[in-house]
Amino acid sequence: MSGQISFLDPMIHQKERTSAKTAVSALSICQQCSLYPFSRRSFNWTKLKNRIPNVGVESAIKGALTHNENSKQALLSPSFPLPIPFTAMRTAFVAALASLVALPASAVPAITCTLSQTESGAHTVAAILTNTGTETVKLLNDPRTVLSDAETETFTITGANGSPDFTGIRMKYSPEAVVKENNPSSFTVLAPGESYEVVHDLSQSFDFSKAGEYQIKALDALSYVDASGKLVSLKATTEPFVLKLGESITPKRDFRPRGSSSRIRQTVGPPFIGCSDSQKQDIEKAIPLAEGYATEAVLYLERLSTGSNRYTSWFGGFDSGRSSLVKSHFKSIQGKSSSTTYDCSTCNKAGVFAYVYPNQPGKIYLCPQFWRANLQGTDSKAGTLVHEQSHFDASGGTRDYAYGQHGCRSLAKSNPDMAVMNADNHEYFAENTPSEN
């Protein structure tokens, strides 16, 4: 066999100028469609076309064939009824594969994240993202990633005595909404070789009450917008980093739950902080809808004894234990939205709907995206209240493992145990848009 394709060897050896996959695809096509070894046989162009996995391969082969007079005539028909001489066919395919060599390999985005301590003994870490690929990348400033300076759980941290307690915030964020709005402040654009640095004060998000060494690793899941405007996942290359703290760090905030729930319930209507009249009206309209979402979810789950389309979409395969856990979350959420304090003046982060401190129940910080959301439906104001209420430790302590309907459906399929502890999965189950039984 090697003797039969020896005339192709010079082109195949030029792997640095083309992808091996493309070259192999071309040879495979030749063999599968009776073009290899080259003989005086008729063949079916439709058969050939259906085998072609790469537009560049198709164009190269078809273009080379059309340089031959016999091939030109043959290509006028869906099939090749005319026998094509061995010499002509051989010449045509040498030209075809030669043109494949000239095709550039498709660029693959690549990001590397490196961490370093800003100064000896400090609790601040500099995260540097570098575009090590060959194309410009438009990255989302997702609050779960190092691109955001929000006090979120961006890092996994372990020490000799275990992981420090997380004391930061959990946010409602929609990648789809961010891409649709296309606000420049919601993205970080890196050209090939370009880097971007964000400094994180870990004492704002973790309780380092003990000095010592901690191994820190940045979460590697990123998202970017490709040339067609599509949202694509990207895994960054990261390495663990050892943080050495010279002394223990006293938390900068009082992390005890604030306020008395009995005192709050005596207030007529929900308390507001820094809210305009129109913002108050929006919140007051969203509250009964959020309460309705929670109540309906409880009733639905109480009737459920086996899997349903709606349940499976957001929480994966039915399991009575997981179903009971989700139901307990919604029961804990019931009645809370009407007695919550709403802060309209603190958060100004683009692309974010709201956030809470999980161990400070009874207060939700509303952000710019909340005011742009519909009252009900997917990623709505009412749904956002359900999402944030589920984050409170007293109501389930859900996390933000995945954002957006696509990400949450994927999470439900791949890891139901995580899905039943993910806030967006609870929100989308409650909103039930589009409706499922």
C-alpha positions in Angstrom: 0.0 0.0 0.0 2.8 2.4 0.8 4.2 2.0 -2.7 0.8 2.9 -4.2 0.7 6.3 -2.4 4.4 7.1 -2.6 3.8 10.0 -4.9 1.8 11.6 -2.1 4.5 11.3 0.6 6.2 14.7 0.0 2.8 16.4 0.7 1.9 14.3 3.7 5.3 14.9 5.3 4.6 18.7 5.3 2.4 18.3 8.4 3.7 21.6 9.8 1.8 23.3 7.0 -1.5 21.6 7.4 -3.4 19.5 9.9 -2.8 15.8 9.9 -6.5 15.3 10.4 -7.3 17.0 7.1 -4.7 15.0 5.2 -5.9 11.7 6.6 -9.5 12.7 5.8 -8.5 13.3 2.1 -6.8 9.9 1.9 -9.7 8.2 3.6 -12.2 9.8 1.1 -10.1 8.6 -1.8 -10.2 5.0 -0.4 -13.8 4.9 0.6 -15.2 6.3 -2.6 -13.3 4.0 -4.9 -10.8 6.7 -5.9 -7.9 5.0 -4.2 -6.1 3.2 -5.7 -6.8 5.3 -8.7 -8.4 3.2 -11.4 -10.6 3.4 -14.5 -13.8 3.2 -12.4 -16.9 5.3 -12.3 -17.9 6.7 -8.9 -20.8 8.7 -7.4 -20.1 12.3 -6.5 -23.0 12.3 -4.0 -21.3 9.5 -2.2 -18.1 11.3 -2.2 -19.7 14.6 -0.9 -21.5 12.8 1.9 -18.1 11.4 3.1 -16.4 14.8 3.3 -16.1 16.1 6.9 -14.4 19.3 6.0 -15.4 22.1 3.6 -11.8 22.7 2.7 -11.4 19.1 1.7 -14.5 19.3 -0.5 -13.4 22.5 -2.2 -9.9 21.2 -2.8 -11.0 17.9 -4.4 -13.8 19.4 -6.4 -11.6 22.3 -7.5 -8.8 20.0 -8.6 -11.2 17.7 -10.5 -12.7 20.6 -12.4 -9.2 21.4 -13.9 -9.5 18.2 -15.9 -11.7 18.3 -19.0 -13.2 14.8 -18.4 -13.9 15.8 -14.8 -15.6 19.0 -15.8 -18.0 17.1 -17.9 -18.6 14.5 -15.2 -19.3 17.0 -12.6 -22.3 18.3 -14.6 -24.2 15.2 -13.4 -25.0 14.1 -9.8 -22.9 11.0 -10.6 -19.8 10.3 -12.6 -21.0 8.1 -15.5 -17.8 8.6 -17.4 -14.7 6.6 -16.7 -11.8 8.9 -15.8 -8.4 8.0 -17.0 -5.9 6.9 -14.4 -3.4 9.6 -15.3 -6.0 12.4 -15.2 -7.3 11.1 -11.9 -3.9 10.8 -10.3 -3.0 14.4 -11.5 -6.3 15.7 -10.2 -5.8 14.3 -6.7 -2.1 15.3 -6.5 -3.4 18.9 -7.2 -6.2 18.4 -4.6 -3.9 17.3 -1.8 -1.4 20.0 -2.7 -4.1 22.6 -2.3 -5.0 21.0 1.1 -1.4 21.6 2.2 -1.9 25.3 1.7 -5.1 25.4 3.8 -4.4 27.0 7.2 -5.2 25.0 10.3 -8.1 26.3 12.2 -7.1 28.5 15.2 -7.8 27.1 18.6 -8.4 29.5 21.5 -6.0 29.0 24.4 -5.8 30.8 27.8 -3.3 30.3 30.6 -4.0 31.5 34.1 -1.1 32.1 36.5 -1.4 33.2 40.2 1.1 35.0 42.4 1.1 36.6 45.8 1.3 40.4 45.5 3.7 40.6 48.4 5.2 38.3 51.0 2.6 37.3 53.7 -0.2 39.2 52.0 -3.7 37.8 51.4 -4.0 39.4 48.0 -3.4 37.3 44.8 -2.7 38.5 41.3 -4.4 36.4 38.6 -2.9 36.9 35.1 -4.7 35.5 32.1 -2.7 35.3 28.9 -4.0 34.5 25.5 -1.6 31.8 24.3 -3.6 31.0 21.2 -3.5 32.4 17.7 -6.8 34.4 17.6 -8.3 37.2 19.6 -10.7 36.0 22.3 -13.7 37.8 23.8 -14.1 36.4 27.3 -17.1 36.9 29.6 -16.4 38.5 32.9 -18.3 35.7 34.6 -18.4 36.3 38.4 -17.2 32.7 39.0 -13.9 33.4 37.2 -10.8 35.4 38.0 -11.9 37.9 35.4 -14.3 39.3 37.9 -13.2 41.1 41.1 -16.5 40.2 42.8 -16.2 38.5 46.2 -17.2 35.2 44.8 -15.9 31.6 45.2 -13.5 32.0 42.4 -10.8 29.8 43.9 -10.6 26.4 45.5 -8.4 26.7 48.6 -7.1 23.9 50.9 -4.8 24.0 53.9 -3.4 21.7 56.5 -6.6 22.2 58.6 -8.9 22.0 55.6 -10.6 24.7 53.5 -11.3 28.1 55.0 -15.0 29.0 55.3 -16.4 30.9 52.3 -17.7 34.3 53.5 -18.3 36.0 50.2 -21.3 36.5 47.9 -23.3 34.4 45.5 -24.7 36.0 42.4 -27.4 35.6 39.8 -25.8 36.0 36.3 -26.9 35.0 32.8 -24.3 34.4 30.1 -27.0 34.5 27.5 -28.3 37.8 28.6 -24.8 39.2 28.7 -24.0 38.1 25.1 -27.4 39.5 23.9 -26.8 42.9 25.5 -23.1 43.0 24.4 -22.1 45.6 26.9 -18.3 46.1 26.5 -17.8 46.3 30.2 -19.1 42.7 30.5 -16.2 41.3 28.5 -12.4 41.1 28.5 -10.9 41.0 25.0 -7.4 39.5 24.6 -5.4 39.5 21.4 -2.8 36.7 20.9 0.0 37.1 23.4 -1.9 39.7 25.4 -2.4 39.4 29.2 -4.9 40.8 31.7 -4.4 41.0 35.5 -7.0 41.1 38.2 -6.0 41.4 41.9 -8.2 39.5 44.4 -8.3 40.2 48.1 -9.0 36.7 49.5 -9.8 38.0 52.9 -13.1 39.5 51.5 -14.3 36.0 50.4 -12.7 33.5 52.8 -12.1 33.3 56.6 -8.3 33.0 57.1 -8.5 32.9 60.8 -5.4 30.7 60.9 -1.9 31.5 59.6 -0.1 29.0 57.4 0.2 27.7 53.9 -2.8 27.3 51.6 -2.9 25.8 48.2 -4.9 27.9 45.8 -6.3 27.0 42.4 -8.3 29.2 40.1 -11.5 27.7 38.6 -10.6 26.9 35.0 -14.0 27.1 33.3 -14.3 30.2 31.0 -16.7 31.3 28.3 -16.0 33.3 25.2 -18.0 34.6 22.2 -16.8 33.2 18.9 -16.8 35.1 15.5 -20.4 34.0 14.8 -21.6 35.5 18.1 -22.0 32.0 19.7 -21.3 31.4 23.4 -18.5 28.8 23.7 -16.9 27.1 26.7 -13.2 27.2 27.2 -11.0 25.5 29.7 -8.0 27.5 30.9 -4.6 26.0 31.7 -4.1 26.6 35.4 -1.6 25.5 38.0 -2.0 25.4 41.9 -0.2 28.1 43.8 0.9 28.1 47.4 -0.2 31.2 49.5 1.8 31.8 52.6 0.1 33.9 55.3 2.4 35.3 57.9 -0.5 35.9 60.3 -4.1 35.1 60.8 -6.6 37.5 59.2 -9.6 38.8 61.0 -12.6 38.9 58.8 -13.3 42.5 57.6 -17.1 42.1 57.9 -19.3 41.0 60.7 -20.6 37.7 59.3 -23.3 37.1 61.9 -26.8 37.1 60.5 -28.2 40.6 60.7 -31.5 41.8 61.8 -34.3 40.0 63.6 -36.7 38.0 61.4 -39.6 38.7 63.9 -38.9 42.5 63.7 -38.7 42.4 59.9 -42.1 40.6 59.6 -43.7 43.4 61.6 -42.8 45.9 58.9 -45.6 46.8 56.5 -44.3 45.8 53.1 -40.6 44.9 52.3 -37.9 47.4 53.6 -36.0 49.2 50.8 -32.6 50.7 50.7 -31.8 53.3 48.1 -34.6 52.3 45.8 -36.5 54.8 43.6 -40.3 54.7 43.5 -40.3 52.9 40.2 -37.8 50.3 41.5 -40.0 49.8 44.6 -43.0 49.2 42.3 -41.0 46.6 40.3 -40.0 44.7 43.4 -43.5 44.8 44.8 -44.8 43.3 41.6 -42.2 40.6 41.5 -42.7 39.5 45.1 -46.1 37.8 44.8 -45.0 36.1 41.6 -41.9 34.8 43.3 -44.0 33.5 46.2 -46.3 31.9 43.7 -43.3 30.2 42.0 -42.2 28.7 45.3 -45.6 27.5 46.3 -46.4 25.9 42.9 -43.0 24.2 43.0 -43.7 22.6 46.4 -47.2 21.4 45.3 -45.7 20.0 42.1 -43.0 18.1 43.9 -45.4 16.8 46.5 -47.4 15.1 43.8 -44.4 13.7 42.0 -43.5 10.1 42.6 -41.5 9.4 39.4 -39.6 11.3 36.8 -41.3 14.0 34.6 -40.0 16.1 31.7 -39.9 19.2 33.9 -38.1 17.5 36.8 -35.6 15.7 34.6 -34.8 18.8 32.6 -33.5 20.6 35.7 -32.6 18.0 38.3 -31.7 14.9 36.2 -32.9 11.3 36.7 -35.6 11.0 39.4 -34.4 10.0 42.9 -36.7 10.3 45.9 -33.9 11.7 48.1 -32.9 14.4 45.7 -36.6 15.3 45.0 -37.2 15.6 48.7 -34.1 17.9 49.1 -35.3 20.2 46.3 -38.8 20.3 47.9 -37.3 21.3 51.3 -35.5 24.1 49.6 -38.7 25.5 48.1 -40.5 25.1 51.4 -37.8 27.1 53.1 -38.1 29.8 50.4 -41.9 30.2 50.8 -43.0 33.4 52.4 -39.5 34.9 52.6 -39.6 37.3 49.6 -42.2 39.5 51.2 -40.1 40.0 54.4 -36.8 40.6 52.7 -34.8 43.9 52.6 -34.0 45.0 49.1 -30.9 47.1 48.5 -31.0 49.0 45.2 -28.0 51.2 45.5 -25.0 49.1 46.3 -24.5 46.9 43.2 -23.4 48.3 39.9 -21.8 45.2 38.2 -22.7 44.8 34.6 -24.5 41.6 33.6 -25.4 40.7 37.2 -29.0 40.5 38.4 -28.5 40.3 42.2 -26.4 38.8 45.0 -26.6 37.8 48.6 -24.3 36.9 51.5 -25.5 33.3 52.2 -25.1 33.6 56.0 -26.9 36.9 56.1 -30.5 35.9 55.3 -33.2 38.5 54.7 -31.3 40.9 52.4 -30.9 40.9 48.6 -28.7 43.3 46.7 -30.3 44.1 43.3 -28.0 44.9 40.3 -28.4 46.5 36.9 -29.5 43.4 35.0 -32.4 42.9 37.4 -34.1 46.1 36.2 -33.8 45.0 32.6 -35.4 41.6 33.2 -39.0 40.7 32.5 -41.4 40.4 35.5 -41.8 36.7 35.0 -40.5 34.0 32.7 -36.9 32.9 32.0 -34.3 34.9 33.9 -37.0 37.1 35.3 -37.3 39.5 38.3 -39.5 37.0 40.1 -37.2 34.1 39.2 -34.2 36.1 40.4 -35.8 36.4 43.9 -36.3 32.6 44.0 -32.7 32.1 42.9 -31.3 34.4 45.6 -33.5 33.1 48.4 -32.2 29.6 47.7 -28.6 30.8 48.3 -29.2 31.6 51.9 -27.8 28.9 54.2 -31.1 28.8 56.1 -33.0 28.0 52.8 -30.8 25.4 51.3 -27.4 27.1 50.7 -27.4 26.5 46.9 -24.4 27.2 44.9 -23.6 28.6 41.4 -22.1 25.6 39.7 -23.7 26.5 36.4 -25.5 29.5 34.9 -28.0 29.8 32.1 -30.6 27.3 30.8 -28.1 25.4 28.5 -25.5 25.1 31.3 -28.2 23.9 33.8 -29.7 21.3 31.5 -26.2 19.9 30.9 -25.5 19.9 34.7 -28.8 18.0 35.3 -27.7 15.3 32.8 -24.1 15.0 33.9 -24.4 15.5 37.7 -27.9 15.4 39.3 -26.3 15.7 42.8 -24.9 19.1 41.8 -28.0 20.2 39.9 -30.2 19.9 43.1 -27.7 22.2 44.8 -27.5 24.8 42.0 -29.5 28.0 42.3 -30.3 28.5 38.6 -31.7 25.0 38.3 -34.2 25.9 41.1 -35.1 29.1 39.3 -35.6 27.5 35.9 -37.7 24.7 37.5 -39.8 27.4 39.2 -40.2 29.6 36.1 -40.9 26.6 33.9 -40.4 28.6 30.7 -40.9 27.0 28.2 -43.6 25.1 30.0 -43.0 21.4 30.6 -45.2 18.8 32.3 
